[in-house]
């Protein structure tokens, strides 16, 4: 199982709509609106990191209002 976190910046005023749109995307297991340097953080789970990367490029970045993303790959230390 691969885990990824995506920090998202959006156009001002679109936080709620982007949050609603992102929650229902494939592989998204959690989404939270943030205050600070980023507007949202999204958790993705998939079988491998390639699938997570594909989900970010094909789904998250295509959501209207998304300006920028930063993807962080989780590590399984077991």
N, CA, C and O atoms as CSV, one atom per row, in Angstrom:
chain,resi,resn,atom,element,x,y,z
A,1,UNK,N,N,0.843,-1.182,0.000
A,1,UNK,CA,C,0.000,0.000,0.000
A,1,UNK,C,C,0.884,1.239,0.000
A,1,UNK,O,O,1.819,1.348,0.794
A,2,UNK,N,N,0.583,2.159,-0.885
A,2,UNK,CA,C,1.300,3.428,-0.959
A,2,UNK,C,C,0.390,4.540,-0.440
A,2,UNK,O,O,-0.820,4.536,-0.663
A,3,UNK,N,N,1.006,5.481,0.253
A,3,UNK,CA,C,0.279,6.623,0.812
A,3,UNK,C,C,0.943,7.894,0.305
A,3,UNK,O,O,2.169,7.996,0.256
A,4,UNK,N,N,0.125,8.848,-0.067
A,4,UNK,CA,C,0.635,10.145,-0.488
A,4,UNK,C,C,-0.210,11.250,0.108
A,4,UNK,O,O,-1.405,11.080,0.351
A,5,UNK,N,N,0.424,12.376,0.337
A,5,UNK,CA,C,-0.275,13.561,0.810
A,5,UNK,C,C,-0.053,14.657,-0.218
A,5,UNK,O,O,1.060,14.837,-0.712
A,6,UNK,N,N,-1.105,15.384,-0.537
A,6,UNK,CA,C,-1.006,16.443,-1.532
A,6,UNK,C,C,-1.404,17.755,-0.867
A,6,UNK,O,O,-2.520,17.902,-0.369
A,7,UNK,N,N,-0.478,18.698,-0.867
A,7,UNK,CA,C,-0.748,20.050,-0.401
A,7,UNK,C,C,-1.239,20.834,-1.603
A,7,UNK,O,O,-0.593,20.839,-2.651
A,8,UNK,N,N,-2.380,21.499,-1.461
A,8,UNK,CA,C,-3.021,22.167,-2.591
A,8,UNK,C,C,-3.215,23.641,-2.283
A,8,UNK,O,O,-3.635,24.008,-1.186
A,9,UNK,N,N,-2.905,24.480,-3.257
A,9,UNK,CA,C,-3.234,25.900,-3.219
A,9,UNK,C,C,-4.310,26.145,-4.261
A,9,UNK,O,O,-4.257,25.597,-5.362
A,10,UNK,N,N,-5.290,26.973,-3.907
A,10,UNK,CA,C,-6.427,27.224,-4.785
A,10,UNK,C,C,-6.599,28.718,-5.026
A,10,UNK,O,O,-6.012,29.552,-4.337
A,11,UNK,N,N,-7.422,29.029,-6.023
A,11,UNK,CA,C,-7.785,30.427,-6.258
A,11,UNK,C,C,-8.596,30.916,-5.063
A,11,UNK,O,O,-9.440,30.183,-4.549
A,12,UNK,N,N,-8.350,32.146,-4.616
A,12,UNK,CA,C,-9.103,32.674,-3.476
A,12,UNK,C,C,-10.613,32.556,-3.707
A,12,UNK,O,O,-11.123,32.866,-4.784
A,13,UNK,N,N,-11.301,32.106,-2.676
A,13,UNK,CA,C,-12.741,31.977,-2.740
A,13,UNK,C,C,-13.243,30.636,-3.247
A,13,UNK,O,O,-14.450,30.391,-3.251
A,14,UNK,N,N,-12.322,29.747,-3.682
A,14,UNK,CA,C,-12.750,28.446,-4.216
A,14,UNK,C,C,-12.462,27.300,-3.255
A,14,UNK,O,O,-12.617,26.136,-3.627
A,15,UNK,N,N,-12.052,27.597,-2.044
A,15,UNK,CA,C,-11.665,26.554,-1.097
A,15,UNK,C,C,-12.764,25.511,-0.881
A,15,UNK,O,O,-12.504,24.309,-0.947
A,16,UNK,N,N,-13.980,25.967,-0.627
A,16,UNK,CA,C,-15.081,25.045,-0.345
A,16,UNK,C,C,-15.400,24.168,-1.560
A,16,UNK,O,O,-15.604,22.962,-1.415
A,17,UNK,N,N,-15.444,24.759,-2.740
A,17,UNK,CA,C,-15.775,23.991,-3.941
A,17,UNK,C,C,-14.682,22.976,-4.262
A,17,UNK,O,O,-14.982,21.833,-4.605
A,18,UNK,N,N,-13.419,23.382,-4.156
A,18,UNK,CA,C,-12.321,22.447,-4.419
A,18,UNK,C,C,-12.350,21.314,-3.391
A,18,UNK,O,O,-12.175,20.149,-3.748
A,19,UNK,N,N,-12.568,21.647,-2.137
A,19,UNK,CA,C,-12.667,20.635,-1.088
A,19,UNK,C,C,-13.753,19.615,-1.434
A,19,UNK,O,O,-13.517,18.408,-1.372
A,20,UNK,N,N,-14.936,20.098,-1.796
A,20,UNK,CA,C,-16.043,19.204,-2.146
A,20,UNK,C,C,-15.708,18.337,-3.358
A,20,UNK,O,O,-16.025,17.148,-3.377
A,21,UNK,N,N,-15.074,18.919,-4.360
A,21,UNK,CA,C,-14.734,18.183,-5.584
A,21,UNK,C,C,-13.659,17.132,-5.332
A,21,UNK,O,O,-13.747,16.019,-5.850
A,22,UNK,N,N,-12.651,17.475,-4.543
A,22,UNK,CA,C,-11.509,16.583,-4.309
A,22,UNK,C,C,-11.900,15.380,-3.457
A,22,UNK,O,O,-11.371,14.287,-3.661
A,23,UNK,N,N,-12.819,15.560,-2.505
A,23,UNK,CA,C,-13.200,14.477,-1.601
A,23,UNK,C,C,-13.704,13.235,-2.334
A,23,UNK,O,O,-13.542,12.120,-1.840
A,24,UNK,N,N,-14.300,13.413,-3.485
A,24,UNK,CA,C,-14.904,12.286,-4.193
A,24,UNK,C,C,-14.010,11.694,-5.289
A,24,UNK,O,O,-14.440,10.804,-6.022
A,25,UNK,N,N,-12.788,12.175,-5.404
A,25,UNK,CA,C,-11.893,11.675,-6.449
A,25,UNK,C,C,-11.341,10.295,-6.102
A,25,UNK,O,O,-11.263,9.932,-4.928
A,26,UNK,N,N,-10.954,9.520,-7.132
A,26,UNK,CA,C,-10.378,8.193,-6.879
A,26,UNK,C,C,-9.135,8.270,-5.989
A,26,UNK,O,O,-8.304,9.164,-6.145
A,27,UNK,N,N,-9.020,7.338,-5.069
A,27,UNK,CA,C,-7.879,7.155,-4.167
A,27,UNK,C,C,-7.809,8.164,-3.025
A,27,UNK,O,O,-6.942,8.038,-2.161
A,28,UNK,N,N,-8.692,9.159,-2.992
A,28,UNK,CA,C,-8.702,10.142,-1.904
A,28,UNK,C,C,-9.402,9.522,-0.702
A,28,UNK,O,O,-10.558,9.110,-0.793
A,29,UNK,N,N,-8.693,9.458,0.430
A,29,UNK,CA,C,-9.270,8.893,1.646
A,29,UNK,C,C,-9.544,9.945,2.708
A,29,UNK,O,O,-10.259,9.672,3.673
A,30,UNK,N,N,-8.987,11.150,2.550
A,30,UNK,CA,C,-9.222,12.214,3.515
A,30,UNK,C,C,-8.855,13.548,2.883
A,30,UNK,O,O,-7.953,13.620,2.049
A,31,UNK,N,N,-9.551,14.592,3.280
A,31,UNK,CA,C,-9.249,15.946,2.817
A,31,UNK,C,C,-9.546,16.912,3.955
A,31,UNK,O,O,-10.534,16.758,4.674
A,32,UNK,N,N,-8.678,17.909,4.111
A,32,UNK,CA,C,-8.831,18.888,5.184
A,32,UNK,C,C,-8.483,20.271,4.659
A,32,UNK,O,O,-7.472,20.450,3.981
A,33,UNK,N,N,-9.325,21.248,4.977
A,33,UNK,CA,C,-9.025,22.642,4.650
A,33,UNK,C,C,-8.016,23.146,5.674
A,33,UNK,O,O,-8.147,22.886,6.870
A,34,UNK,N,N,-7.012,23.867,5.195
A,34,UNK,CA,C,-5.942,24.372,6.055
A,34,UNK,C,C,-5.940,25.896,6.091
A,34,UNK,O,O,-6.515,26.552,5.223
A,35,UNK,N,N,-5.292,26.441,7.098
A,35,UNK,CA,C,-4.997,27.865,7.178
A,35,UNK,C,C,-3.484,27.981,7.250
A,35,UNK,O,O,-2.852,27.341,8.091
A,36,UNK,N,N,-2.901,28.784,6.385
A,36,UNK,CA,C,-1.449,28.928,6.370
A,36,UNK,C,C,-0.923,28.942,4.949
A,36,UNK,O,O,-1.536,29.535,4.061
A,37,UNK,N,N,0.211,28.292,4.730
A,37,UNK,CA,C,0.875,28.321,3.426
A,37,UNK,C,C,0.108,27.565,2.345
A,37,UNK,O,O,0.272,27.856,1.161
A,38,UNK,N,N,-0.722,26.604,2.730
A,38,UNK,CA,C,-1.492,25.802,1.776
A,38,UNK,C,C,-2.963,25.854,2.168
A,38,UNK,O,O,-3.310,26.100,3.323
A,39,UNK,N,N,-3.824,25.614,1.171
A,39,UNK,CA,C,-5.263,25.718,1.405
A,39,UNK,C,C,-5.918,24.394,1.784
A,39,UNK,O,O,-6.875,24.374,2.558
A,40,UNK,N,N,-5.410,23.292,1.245
A,40,UNK,CA,C,-5.956,21.969,1.554
A,40,UNK,C,C,-4.835,20.955,1.638
A,40,UNK,O,O,-3.769,21.134,1.049
A,41,UNK,N,N,-5.094,19.878,2.384
A,41,UNK,CA,C,-4.231,18.702,2.356
A,41,UNK,C,C,-5.138,17.506,2.081
A,41,UNK,O,O,-6.209,17.363,2.672
A,42,UNK,N,N,-4.681,16.655,1.172
A,42,UNK,CA,C,-5.456,15.490,0.753
A,42,UNK,C,C,-4.596,14.248,0.947
A,42,UNK,O,O,-3.416,14.236,0.596
A,43,UNK,N,N,-5.199,13.203,1.509
A,43,UNK,CA,C,-4.506,11.919,1.669
A,43,UNK,C,C,-4.985,10.972,0.582
A,43,UNK,O,O,-6.186,10.823,0.353
A,44,UNK,N,N,-4.027,10.334,-0.085
A,44,UNK,CA,C,-4.313,9.359,-1.133
A,44,UNK,C,C,-3.765,8.004,-0.723
A,44,UNK,O,O,-2.689,7.923,-0.131
A,45,UNK,N,N,-4.492,6.943,-1.031
A,45,UNK,CA,C,-4.014,5.580,-0.814
A,45,UNK,C,C,-4.192,4.805,-2.111
A,45,UNK,O,O,-5.232,4.892,-2.764
A,46,UNK,N,N,-3.158,4.044,-2.477
A,46,UNK,CA,C,-3.200,3.251,-3.705
A,46,UNK,C,C,-2.232,2.085,-3.566
A,46,UNK,O,O,-1.542,1.960,-2.555
A,47,UNK,N,N,-2.182,1.235,-4.581
A,47,UNK,CA,C,-1.301,0.079,-4.534
A,47,UNK,C,C,0.164,0.451,-4.722
A,47,UNK,O,O,1.052,-0.266,-4.261
A,48,UNK,N,N,0.422,1.577,-5.401
A,48,UNK,CA,C,1.814,1.992,-5.636
A,48,UNK,C,C,1.879,3.502,-5.840
A,48,UNK,O,O,0.858,4.157,-6.045
A,49,UNK,N,N,3.095,4.043,-5.782
A,49,UNK,CA,C,3.280,5.492,-5.921
A,49,UNK,C,C,2.959,5.979,-7.323
A,49,UNK,O,O,2.564,7.132,-7.496
A,50,UNK,N,N,3.120,5.134,-8.322
A,50,UNK,CA,C,2.787,5.533,-9.689
A,50,UNK,C,C,1.299,5.844,-9.806
A,50,UNK,O,O,0.915,6.784,-10.502
A,51,UNK,N,N,0.471,5.072,-9.139
A,51,UNK,CA,C,-0.968,5.306,-9.163
A,51,UNK,C,C,-1.312,6.614,-8.454
A,51,UNK,O,O,-2.202,7.346,-8.887
A,52,UNK,N,N,-0.613,6.898,-7.377
A,52,UNK,CA,C,-0.822,8.165,-6.676
A,52,UNK,C,C,-0.423,9.331,-7.574
A,52,UNK,O,O,-1.157,10.314,-7.674
A,53,UNK,N,N,0.718,9.231,-8.220
A,53,UNK,CA,C,1.168,10.292,-9.121
A,53,UNK,C,C,0.149,10.519,-10.237
A,53,UNK,O,O,-0.158,11.658,-10.586
A,54,UNK,N,N,-0.361,9.441,-10.781
A,54,UNK,CA,C,-1.358,9.534,-11.848
A,54,UNK,C,C,-2.635,10.209,-11.340
A,54,UNK,O,O,-3.231,11.017,-12.053
A,55,UNK,N,N,-3.054,9.886,-10.125
A,55,UNK,CA,C,-4.248,10.500,-9.542
A,55,UNK,C,C,-4.061,12.005,-9.364
A,55,UNK,O,O,-4.990,12.781,-9.590
A,56,UNK,N,N,-2.869,12.411,-8.960
A,56,UNK,CA,C,-2.592,13.840,-8.786
A,56,UNK,C,C,-2.644,14.551,-10.128
A,56,UNK,O,O,-3.315,15.573,-10.267
A,57,UNK,N,N,-1.942,14.016,-11.110
A,57,UNK,CA,C,-1.851,14.673,-12.419
A,57,UNK,C,C,-3.194,14.663,-13.149
A,57,UNK,O,O,-3.619,15.688,-13.683
A,58,UNK,N,N,-3.854,13.520,-13.172
A,58,UNK,CA,C,-5.075,13.395,-13.969
A,58,UNK,C,C,-6.332,13.894,-13.264
A,58,UNK,O,O,-7.260,14.354,-13.929
A,59,UNK,N,N,-6.386,13.815,-11.947
A,59,UNK,CA,C,-7.619,14.152,-11.254
A,59,UNK,C,C,-7.520,15.434,-10.428
A,59,UNK,O,O,-8.298,16.365,-10.640
A,60,UNK,N,N,-6.581,15.493,-9.499
A,60,UNK,CA,C,-6.521,16.642,-8.591
A,60,UNK,C,C,-6.168,17.921,-9.341
A,60,UNK,O,O,-6.814,18.949,-9.141
A,61,UNK,N,N,-5.169,17.873,-10.188
A,61,UNK,CA,C,-4.756,19.100,-10.886
A,61,UNK,C,C,-5.784,19.585,-11.897
A,61,UNK,O,O,-5.724,20.733,-12.336
A,62,UNK,N,N,-6.722,18.731,-12.268
A,62,UNK,CA,C,-7.742,19.148,-13.230
A,62,UNK,C,C,-8.971,19.766,-12.563
A,62,UNK,O,O,-9.872,20.243,-13.254
A,63,UNK,N,N,-9.019,19.762,-11.240
A,63,UNK,CA,C,-10.147,20.360,-10.522
A,63,UNK,C,C,-10.098,21.879,-10.706
A,63,UNK,O,O,-9.060,22.511,-10.508
A,64,UNK,N,N,-11.246,22.446,-11.090
A,64,UNK,CA,C,-11.316,23.885,-11.284
A,64,UNK,C,C,-11.035,24.604,-9.979
A,64,UNK,O,O,-11.646,24.299,-8.955
A,65,UNK,N,N,-10.108,25.564,-10.008
A,65,UNK,CA,C,-9.720,26.319,-8.829
A,65,UNK,C,C,-8.371,25.926,-8.277
A,65,UNK,O,O,-7.763,26.700,-7.538
A,66,UNK,N,N,-7.876,24.725,-8.618
A,66,UNK,CA,C,-6.555,24.294,-8.147
A,66,UNK,C,C,-5.488,25.075,-8.894
A,66,UNK,O,O,-5.470,25.094,-10.125
A,67,UNK,N,N,-4.604,25.717,-8.150
A,67,UNK,CA,C,-3.536,26.529,-8.722
A,67,UNK,C,C,-2.201,25.796,-8.684
A,67,UNK,O,O,-1.428,25.854,-9.640
A,68,UNK,N,N,-1.932,25.101,-7.569
A,68,UNK,CA,C,-0.624,24.477,-7.379
A,68,UNK,C,C,-0.777,23.276,-6.445
A,68,UNK,O,O,-1.620,23.270,-5.547
A,69,UNK,N,N,0.065,22.251,-6.680
A,69,UNK,CA,C,0.075,21.094,-5.788
A,69,UNK,C,C,1.510,20.747,-5.420
A,69,UNK,O,O,2.452,21.039,-6.157
A,70,UNK,N,N,1.647,20.118,-4.261
A,70,UNK,CA,C,2.933,19.574,-3.827
A,70,UNK,C,C,2.632,18.209,-3.232
A,70,UNK,O,O,1.881,18.095,-2.263
A,71,UNK,N,N,3.224,17.171,-3.820
A,71,UNK,CA,C,2.930,15.804,-3.399
A,71,UNK,C,C,4.052,15.268,-2.510
A,71,UNK,O,O,5.234,15.386,-2.833
A,72,UNK,N,N,3.657,14.684,-1.399
A,72,UNK,CA,C,4.588,14.081,-0.448
A,72,UNK,C,C,4.305,12.586,-0.395
A,72,UNK,O,O,3.161,12.181,-0.185
A,73,UNK,N,N,5.322,11.770,-0.580
A,73,UNK,CA,C,5.157,10.312,-0.542
A,73,UNK,C,C,5.391,9.814,0.875
A,73,UNK,O,O,6.379,10.171,1.516
A,74,UNK,N,N,4.480,8.994,1.350
A,74,UNK,CA,C,4.618,8.397,2.664
A,74,UNK,C,C,5.556,7.196,2.604
A,74,UNK,O,O,5.682,6.548,1.565
A,75,UNK,N,N,6.206,6.908,3.718
A,75,UNK,CA,C,7.135,5.777,3.792
A,75,UNK,C,C,6.645,4.771,4.822
A,75,UNK,O,O,6.241,5.145,5.923
A,76,UNK,N,N,6.683,3.497,4.461
A,76,UNK,CA,C,6.335,2.421,5.382
A,76,UNK,C,C,7.623,1.892,5.988
A,76,UNK,O,O,8.425,1.268,5.294
A,77,UNK,N,N,7.828,2.137,7.278
A,77,UNK,CA,C,9.071,1.765,7.934
A,77,UNK,C,C,9.011,0.407,8.621
A,77,UNK,O,O,9.959,0.030,9.310
A,78,UNK,N,N,7.929,-0.329,8.451
A,78,UNK,CA,C,7.833,-1.670,9.059
A,78,UNK,C,C,8.649,-2.678,8.298
A,78,UNK,O,O,8.682,-3.852,8.669
